[in-house]
Amino acid sequence: MTTLHERPTRIDSLEAQVMAALDTVLDPELDEPITDLYFVRSIAIDDAGIEVHLRLPTSFCSPNFAYLMASDSLDALEAIDDIGVVRVMLDDHHDSDKINAGLAAHAGYRGTFGDEADESLDDLRLTFMRKAHTAAMERSLTALIRDGVETSQTVGRVLVRDLPDGQYKSALLRRRVSIGLSACPNSRVLVDDHGHPIPDDEVPVKLRFARSVRISIEGNGHWCRGVLATRYSDDDCDGASGPLVTNTRHTAQEQS
């Protein structure tokens, strides 16, 4: 049995592929991988396939967020070659039974929630990807202002090529691409959801709004980590580590 911090280093091992797949699944509201947030409780691999259990900070976390993360986990795992039967289970949530039944039946979001699904999963995903992009714009531009490279009067005309290489620029470009915006170096950094530049007289308001979005995302992330750690402090996989991994699969390579 291993934990998240004891991931196998062989890139071709099944456990490494499973962890890499789950690393791609993001909490839509927090814009962080569910593995980094410790939402993956356990992983059990055997000759038939794999069963993954997820958990969230509270039992009343938004059902559509919960379904999106569980569904994305199922899709990511089923893309692994020869993985076998994939089961993803959400634990300790007030809609666990409904979500787990929908996932097992591959019923989709509307098939799982019926009339309760007031918007499509794609619409929900796009809403939060746009919020993540807004936060990424603010981080990049605020860093320039903080370093004295730009001012609040000039920052609205910064181009992608003007950003220094590094974490903020890479994150911004990924999020631009994810919502269908251009990654052209000559594009303005501060744009609306459709890629249109912000008029000079609207830049201060747009930047303040972007800052509030970024602070909200980061604050929610800190809150969720604290609540999860408290909720699962006595669990076999506590809220500050994980997941617990059990692998009993026998392969021809292992038997040789």
N, C-alpha and C positions, 0 to 999 in steps of 0.2 A: 504494500500500500504506500503510495507516494502522495506528495502534495504539489500544489502549483509551483512552489519554489524549488522543487526537485524534478523539474521536467527533464525527460530524456534528451540527450544531446544529439543522438542519431536522427538526422532529418528524415530517414526512410522508415523509422519505427512507427508503428501504428499509433502509439500514444502521442508521439510528436505531431503526427498528422491531425489527430483529434484536437490537441491543444491549439495548433495553428488555425484550424477551422473555427474553433470557438473564439479565438482572439479576434476574428473578423466581425463578430456579432456585437453591435453597439447598443447600449441603452439609449433610446432615441431622445430622451429628455436631457440626459447628462452628457451625451456625446463621448462616452468612454466605453471600452470593451467590457463585456460582462465578466471576463476573467480578472481584469484589474479591479473590478468592483466586488469581487468575491461572490458573485451571484451564482456561480457554478458550485453546487454542493458536493456532488459525487459523480464519478464516471465508472461504470462497470462494463468491461469488455469480456466477451466469451466467444465460443465458436459460432454461435448463432448471430451475433451482432453486438450492439452496444446500447446501454441504457444510461441516460444522463438525467440527473435531477438538478433543477434550478430552484433557487429561493430568492425572495425579495425582502427589502427592509421591513415592510409591514404587510399584513393580510389584506389591506385595502388599497394597495397600490393600483393605479389605474388599470382596469382589465385590458384595455386596448394596447397599452404599453407592454403589459405582461405577455399578451398573446404575440405581439410583434417579436419580442425577444425570443420566445419559445419557438415560434415558427421559423425565424431566421436561423436559430440553432439547428433545427431539424433539417432545413435546406442545406446548411453548410456541412453537416455531417453526412448527409446522404450523397454529397458530391465526392466523397472519398471512395476510391476504387476498392472493391471487395470488402466494404465495411460490414455487409450483412444487413440484418434488420435493425433499424434505428428507432429507438423510443426516447422521446424527450418528455419529461414529467415536471410539472410545476408543483412545488410543495407549499403547504401552509398558506394558501391564498383563498379568499372567499369564493373565487370562481375557478378553483383548481379542477374540480370535477368536470365542469363544462369545457374548459380549455384543454384538459388532457384528453377528453373524449373527441374533441374536434381535431386535435393533432393526430390521434391514432387513426381517425377516419380520413385524414387528409381532406377535411371538409372545407378548409379555407376560412377566412375571417367572417364573411357574411354567413357561411354555412354553420359556423360555430355559434355566432351570436344572434343570427336572425334579425328581427326588427330592431334589436339594440345596436346593431352596427350602423350608426348614422352617417358614417363616411367610409370610403374605401381605405384599405390598408396602404395603398400607394399614396393617397392624399395625406394620410397621417404621417407617413414616412417623409414626404416632401416638406411638410410643415416644419418638422424638426431638423431636417437637413438644412433648411434655410436659416433657422435659428443658429445652428452651428456655424454656418458661413458668416452670419452677422457677427458672432462673437470672434471668429477668426480675423475678420477685417479689423475689428476694434483692437485686438491684441497687436496686430502688425503695425497699425498706424499710431497707437498710443506709445509703442516702443520708440518710434521715430521722434515723436514729440518729446518724450522723456530724455532721449539721448541728444536733444538739441539739433537734430538733423532737419526737422520740419517744425512748423508752428501750427496753431489751430486755424490760422488764416490760409496756409498753403497746403495743408495735408489733404484737402479734397482733390488736388490735382496730381497726387502721387500715382505713378504707374507701377505695374507689377515688376517691371525691370528695375525700378528704383529700390525695391526691398532687398535688404541684405540676405544672402543665403543663410539658411538655418531652419530651426524648428517652426517658427511662426510662418515663414514663407511656404514651407512644404505643406503645413497644415492648411493654409489658405488655398493653395492650388488644388489640393485633394478635394476640398469642400466646394470650390468653384466647379470642378469637373462633375462632382456628384449631383449638382443641381442644374447641370447643362449650360454653365457659363463658360466663356472662352478663357483659356489659360495663356492667351497671347501676351507676350511681355509688354506690349504697348497698350494694354487695357488699363483703365482706371481701377484702382484698388477699391475705392469707396463707390459702390454701386447699389442699385435697388435689387429686388429679387429677380428681376429680368435682365440684369446687366446694364441698365441705363445709368450713366453718370449722374451724380447728385449735383444740382445747381449750387453755385457758390454760396448763395444766401441761405441754403438749407443744410449746409454741411454741419454747423454746430449742433443743430437739432438731431440730425441723423447720427452723429457721433455719440451724443448723449444717450440716445435710444440704444445704440449698439452696446454701449458700456453697461447699461442696465440689463440687457440680455445676457452679456457675458458674466456679470456678477451674479445674476440669478442662476445660471447654469452651474457656476462654480460653487455657490452657496448650497444649492440642492445636492451637489455631489458630496460635500462635506457632511451634510445632514444625513444623507442616506448611509454613508459609511459608518457614522456613529451609531445610528439606529440599528443597522444590521449587526454590528459588533456586539451591541447590547442584547439584541434579540436572540442571537445564537451563541452567546458566550459559553453555554453549557452543552452545546451540540458537539458530536464527534468531530464535525468539521466546523470550527467556530467561525464567527463573522469577520475574522481578520486573517484568514488563511484558507487554503483549499485549492482545488477540490481534492477529495479523497479518491484515489484511483485504484481500481482492482482490475487486473488483467489475467484471465485464466485461459486465454486463447492459445491453442496449440497449432503451430504452423509447421510445414515440412522443414523449414529452415531451423526451427527450434528443436525439432526432433532429431535432426542429423548431428 
